[in-house]
Amino acid sequence: EEAGLRDLGGRVSVGQIGGGCAHGSIVPADGSQCGSVGTNPPGSATMDIAVNLVETYLRLTGYLTLSEFEVQRRDADGEFRTVTDVDIMAMRLPHARRLIPGRGPKRGAKHTVFEPDPELRPTDERVDLLIGEVKEGHAVLNEGAKEPEVLRSAVTRFGGKASGNVDTVVKALIRQGEAVVPDGPRVRVVAFGSHGAPRKSYHVITLGHILEFFHEAIQEHWDI
């Protein structure tokens, strides 16, 4: 079945779910050969598509996103160097959803509303902040993504009460992959990948699940 996803975020085109490509694989928008997920080097076109896919998914489910956040460090000699890139950072405010004005697909609906994906474990009780790693293979975090200085930079970039409690938040993220700031946001580390991973302290979402989510959304909102 062709998942003709053309512009649910502007830069992602998913070829086929089923059909000629393996389940969970990603097809470049130019129609070239299926990306064998997990076999392409970092920085490849397929990896870029994987990041765009995750970013589009998060936007569709009510998150504001920032991709490829560069973390730098100043060495002892005074030179700056890049430590790592955080693939995706996202923020969702309570009750945030994507709404398209006009008659909805359901009888009597005044608008089309995209609900958050339950797999993201959304909450309307507080701001939800995500620090995400996108992998073509198993959904695991790079060592750099677990370094305190990397997490500190990401949390500080979010600002607000998360930044004001950065030491406590970073320790909780390293220990259990999640931190809840009293009267403030929930901060989580999430790994996205083609395959699940052994039980981890952080949340995992597969690219296959994201494709299925898009497939269902397209079926329900084909006219969009």
Residue pairs with C-beta under 8 A, 6 or more apart in sequence:
1 16
1 17
1 18
1 19
1 215
2 15
2 16
2 19
3 14
3 15
3 16
3 17
3 211
3 214
3 215
3 218
4 218
5 12
5 13
5 14
5 56
5 214
5 218
6 13
8 56
8 59
8 60
8 214
8 217
9 52
9 55
9 56
9 59
9 60
10 56
11 52
11 56
12 29
12 49
12 52
12 53
12 55
12 56
13 27
13 28
13 29
14 26
14 27
14 53
14 211
14 214
15 21
15 26
15 27
15 28
15 31
15 34
16 27
17 23
17 211
17 212
17 215
20 34
21 27
21 34
22 34
22 36
22 37
23 208
24 37
24 194
24 195
24 206
24 207
24 208
24 211
25 34
25 35
25 36
25 37
26 34
26 35
26 37
26 46
26 49
26 50
26 53
26 207
27 34
27 35
28 35
28 45
28 46
28 49
29 49
35 44
35 45
35 46
35 49
35 136
37 46
37 50
37 136
37 137
37 194
37 207
38 136
38 137
38 138
38 194
38 195
39 136
40 46
40 47
40 136
41 47
46 136
47 134
47 136
50 134
50 135
50 136
50 192
50 207
51 67
51 68
51 87
51 88
51 134
52 67
53 207
53 210
53 211
54 87
54 88
54 132
54 134
54 192
54 207
54 210
55 65
55 67
55 88
57 117
57 210
57 213
57 214
58 65
58 88
58 90
58 130
58 132
59 65
59 98
60 98
60 114
60 214
60 217
61 92
61 98
61 114
61 115
61 116
61 117
61 120
61 122
62 92
62 96
62 97
62 98
62 114
62 116
62 122
63 90
63 91
63 92
63 96
63 128
63 130
64 90
64 91
64 92
65 88
65 89
65 90
65 91
66 88
66 89
66 90
66 157
67 87
67 88
67 89
68 85
68 86
68 87
69 85
69 86
69 89
69 153
69 154
69 157
70 82
70 85
71 82
71 83
71 84
71 85
71 86
71 149
71 150
71 153
71 154
72 80
72 81
72 82
72 83
73 80
73 81
73 83
73 149
74 80
75 81
83 144
83 147
83 149
83 150
84 142
84 144
84 145
84 147
84 150
86 131
86 132
86 133
86 145
86 150
86 154
87 132
87 133
87 134
87 192
88 130
88 132
88 133
88 134
88 192
89 129
89 130
89 131
89 132
89 154
89 157
89 158
90 129
90 130
90 132
91 127
91 128
91 129
91 130
91 158
92 116
92 122
92 127
92 128
92 130
93 127
94 123
94 124
94 125
94 126
94 127
95 124
97 113
97 114
97 115
97 116
98 113
98 114
99 111
99 112
99 113
99 114
100 111
100 112
100 113
100 224
101 111
102 110
102 111
102 112
103 109
103 110
104 110
104 111
104 112
104 113
105 112
105 220
105 221
105 223
112 221
112 224
114 217
114 221
116 122
117 213
119 205
119 209
119 213
120 205
121 203
122 128
123 186
126 180
126 184
126 185
126 186
127 160
127 184
127 185
127 186
128 185
128 186
128 188
129 155
129 158
129 162
129 185
129 186
129 187
129 188
130 187
130 188
130 189
130 190
131 145
131 151
131 154
131 155
131 173
131 187
131 188
131 189
131 190
132 189
132 190
132 191
132 192
133 139
133 140
133 141
133 142
133 145
133 189
133 190
133 191
133 192
134 192
134 193
135 191
135 192
135 193
135 194
136 193
136 194
137 193
137 194
137 195
138 193
138 194
138 195
138 196
138 197
139 191
139 192
139 193
139 194
139 195
139 196
139 197
139 204
139 205
139 206
140 191
140 193
140 197
140 200
141 189
141 191
141 200
141 202
144 150
145 151
145 189
146 174
148 170
148 174
151 169
151 170
151 173
151 174
151 189
152 166
152 170
155 162
155 163
155 166
155 169
155 170
155 173
155 187
156 163
156 166
158 185
158 187
160 184
160 185
161 181
161 183
161 184
161 185
162 169
162 179
162 181
162 184
162 185
162 187
164 184
165 181
165 184
168 179
168 181
169 179
169 181
169 187
170 179
172 178
172 179
172 187
173 179
173 187
173 188
173 189
175 201
176 201
177 188
177 189
177 200
177 201
177 202
177 203
178 186
178 187
178 188
178 189
178 202
178 203
179 186
179 187
179 188
180 186
180 187
181 187
188 202
188 203
189 202
189 203
190 202
190 203
190 204
190 205
191 197
191 200
191 202
191 203
191 204
191 205
192 204
192 205
192 206
192 207
192 210
193 204
193 206
193 207
194 206
194 207
194 208
195 206
196 204
196 206
197 204
